[in-house]
Amino acid sequence: MSEIVKEKTEFTDAPDKLEIPKIEPKESFSLEQADVVFGKMWSIDNVPNWVQKNEDGQVFYGYDDGDGNTTWYDSEMNLDSSTPTPTEGDICDSLYPYES
């Protein structure tokens, strides 16, 4: 039978401890924004209440919070602004209720 010899190998180039870089978030959200971005907006059941088209063709989608305010997002879901919720008197060619 052959004899198996185990050799001890030492690594002299290995660092004493592994350095893991800290990753900072690119953008932070308030709890309200996180709820909108990760909860309400991405829910299958939630669709925008309003659509607004600017003169330059840019489209915004408005989400009514139920308290008289609408939060507007562009077509890439970037937060644009928050305004009082439009009324039926505000409806025109460039601002109208969303129809699914």
C-alpha positions as CSV (number, residue, x, y, z in Angstrom):
1,M,0.0,0.0,0.0
2,S,1.2,3.4,-0.8
3,E,1.5,6.0,1.9
4,I,-0.3,9.3,1.5
5,V,1.6,12.3,2.7
6,K,-0.2,15.5,3.6
7,E,1.8,18.7,3.2
8,K,1.0,21.9,5.0
9,T,0.8,24.8,2.6
10,E,1.1,28.3,3.9
11,F,-0.1,31.3,1.9
12,T,2.1,34.2,2.4
13,D,0.3,36.5,0.0
14,A,-3.2,36.2,1.6
15,P,-4.5,39.2,3.4
16,D,-5.2,39.0,7.1
17,K,-8.8,39.9,6.5
18,L,-11.0,40.3,3.6
19,E,-11.9,43.9,2.7
20,I,-15.5,44.2,1.5
21,P,-16.3,47.6,0.0
22,K,-19.3,49.4,1.5
23,I,-22.0,50.0,-1.1
24,E,-23.9,53.2,-0.7
25,P,-27.4,53.5,-2.1
26,K,-27.6,55.8,-5.1
27,E,-30.9,57.2,-4.0
28,S,-32.8,57.0,-0.7
29,F,-36.6,57.0,-0.3
30,S,-38.8,58.3,2.5
31,L,-41.3,55.7,3.8
32,E,-44.1,57.4,1.8
33,Q,-42.1,57.3,-1.4
34,A,-41.1,53.7,-0.8
35,D,-44.7,52.7,-0.3
36,V,-45.6,54.4,-3.6
37,V,-42.6,53.0,-5.6
38,F,-42.5,49.5,-4.2
39,G,-46.1,49.0,-3.1
40,K,-48.8,51.0,-4.7
41,M,-47.3,51.7,-8.1
42,W,-46.0,48.2,-8.8
43,S,-49.3,46.6,-7.6
44,I,-51.2,44.9,-10.5
45,D,-54.4,46.3,-9.1
46,N,-53.2,49.9,-9.0
47,V,-53.4,51.9,-12.2
48,P,-53.0,55.6,-12.6
49,N,-56.0,57.9,-12.1
50,W,-54.9,60.6,-14.6
51,V,-52.8,61.1,-17.7
52,Q,-51.3,64.5,-18.7
53,K,-49.5,65.2,-21.9
54,N,-47.2,68.2,-22.2
55,E,-46.8,70.4,-25.3
56,D,-43.5,68.6,-26.0
57,G,-45.2,65.2,-26.0
58,Q,-44.0,64.1,-22.6
59,V,-46.6,61.9,-20.8
60,F,-47.2,61.9,-17.0
61,Y,-49.3,59.5,-15.0
62,G,-51.1,60.8,-11.9
63,Y,-51.9,58.6,-8.8
64,D,-54.6,60.0,-6.6
65,D,-53.8,59.5,-2.9
66,G,-57.5,59.7,-1.8
67,D,-56.8,62.8,0.3
68,G,-57.1,65.4,-2.5
69,N,-53.5,65.1,-3.8
70,T,-52.1,63.5,-7.0
71,T,-48.5,62.4,-7.4
72,W,-47.2,62.6,-11.0
73,Y,-44.6,60.3,-12.6
74,D,-43.1,60.3,-16.0
75,S,-43.3,57.3,-18.4
76,E,-40.2,55.8,-16.7
77,M,-41.8,56.1,-13.3
78,N,-39.6,59.0,-12.1
79,L,-41.3,61.2,-9.6
80,D,-42.2,64.5,-11.1
81,S,-44.5,66.4,-8.8
82,S,-47.5,66.4,-6.5
83,T,-50.5,68.6,-7.1
84,P,-54.1,69.0,-5.9
85,T,-56.1,66.3,-7.6
86,P,-57.7,67.5,-10.8
87,T,-61.4,67.8,-11.1
88,E,-63.8,67.1,-13.9
89,G,-63.6,70.8,-14.8
90,D,-59.9,70.4,-15.5
91,I,-60.3,67.7,-18.1
92,C,-59.1,68.7,-21.6
93,D,-57.1,67.3,-24.5
94,S,-53.9,67.2,-22.4
95,L,-55.4,66.1,-19.1
96,Y,-57.8,63.3,-18.8
97,P,-58.7,60.3,-16.6
98,Y,-56.8,57.2,-17.3
99,E,-58.7,54.5,-19.1
100,S,-57.4,50.9,-18.9
